[in-house]
Amino acid sequence: MHDDATLAEQVAQQLRRSILRGDLLPGEAVKERDTAAAMGVSRTPMREAIRILSKEGLLVLRPSRSPIVAELDFKSVSDQAEVLIALEKLSAELACQNATEEDLAHLQEIVDYMAAHFYESDPLDMFEIDMSFHTSIARASHNQALEETHRAYLQRLWHARYLAARQRRNRERVVTQHTVILAAMRARDVQAARDAIDAHLWQLAEDIRQQITMQSAQMGEEPTLSQKVGE
């Protein structure tokens, strides 16, 4: 059971990266049998991987038909981004109160790695490391309900945030902003931490809007209002 679950997560990760890289395009069908055969796995872990990605909003399930890659809808994504930013601020606030020295040291390791390897790393690899900084803040809140809710919203916005991050790839901005967030938590300064999160994420919705518009234009379509991420 554990091995099957692990294999399903590995398959989901491979499919997730294919979607983020644009190898699988919005609206494209993911055929369970063919995809499983191409990846050298049985249909059981493939079926579970598809379920995982549908919960993240990356795939849309369809009755008696193959799932398709979800199209990004700005209103839905914008609504989720507002919730995520509120969760990020609460995570930083609680981390100021509850983070251990071990938690802070782990966050420092992430920032140091990003500073040293930002441009030499694959953009998707660096994005995943960037997101690990945010999940680590939620973990440092030591509030399990918050950590789980934050992870769920982060997953739903994974595609949109990657598109935005890829467009605004800037080592100095990212490293500086993460350093300021961490410094506020080290100082146990709740307001400074909330302000630092706000400064880091205030343009997120607009960045996402631009990427959705650009992606739709490249596909020769109007931005969709019907197929919403997370449905």
DAKABEL-V857050 format. One record per backbone hydrogen bond with DSSP energy under -0.5 kcal/mol. NH is the residue of the N-H (numbers start at 0). CO is the residue of the C=O. Records with the same first field share a line. If there is no record, write none. Layout:
NH=CO ; CO
This chain:
4=0
5=1
6=2
7=3
8=4
9=5
10=6
11=7
12=8
13=9
14=10
15=11
16=12
17=13
18=14
19=15
20=16
21=17 ; 18
22=17
23=17
24=22
26=68
27=24
29=66
30=28
31=29
34=30
35=31
36=32
37=33
38=34
39=35 ; 36
40=35
45=41
46=42
47=43
48=44
49=45
50=46
51=47
52=48
53=49
54=50
55=51
56=53
57=52
58=52
59=67
60=58
61=64
64=61
66=29
67=59
68=27
69=57
73=71
76=72
77=73
78=74
79=75
80=76
81=77
82=78
83=79
84=80
85=81
86=82
87=83
88=84
89=85
90=86
91=87
92=88
93=89
94=90
95=91
96=92
97=93
98=94
103=99
104=100
105=101
106=102
107=103
108=104
109=105
110=106
111=107
112=108
113=109
114=110
115=111
116=112
117=113
120=116
125=121
126=122
127=123
128=124
129=125
130=126
131=127
132=128 ; 129
133=129
134=130
135=131
136=132
137=133
138=134
139=135
140=136 ; 137
141=138
142=137
146=142
147=143
148=144
149=145
150=146
151=147
152=148
153=149
154=150
155=151
156=152
157=154
160=156
161=157
162=158
163=159
164=160
165=161
166=162
167=163
168=165
169=167
173=169
174=170
175=171
176=172
177=173
178=174
179=175
180=176
181=177
182=178
183=179
184=180
185=181
186=182
187=184
188=183
189=187
192=188
193=189
194=190
195=191
196=192
197=193
198=194
199=195
200=196
201=197
203=200
206=202
207=203
208=204
209=205
210=206
211=207
212=208
213=209
214=210
215=211
216=212
217=213
218=214
219=216
220=215
227=225
230=227
